C-alpha cells in the first residue's frame, strides 16, 4: 500500500507540474503564492521535485497506519488539483 501511495504521489505531481506549465503558457495564473514565487524565480521544477521527493521519502520511511492515512489524504488532494488543472485546459 505504501509503495502504491508513493507512486501515486509521484505521478500526480508530474501531472500537476505538466498541467500547471500548460495553464501558465496559456495565460493562466498560479494560485499557490509559494509556488507563484518559485515560478517567478525559475525555481518551480527544483522546489516541486525536492518537496515531492521529501514527502515520498517520509511516507516510505515511516510506514505506519497514520502515514498511510496522511498519504491517502495527499493523494486525494492531488487528484483534486490535477482535476482542477485539467478542467482549466479543456
HELIX and SHEET records of a PDB file:
HELIX    1   1 UNK A    2  UNK A   25  1                                  24    
HELIX    2   2 UNK A   33  UNK A   40  1                                   8    
HELIX    3   3 UNK A   44  UNK A   62  1                                  19    
HELIX    4   4 UNK A   65  UNK A   89  1                                  25    
END                                                                             
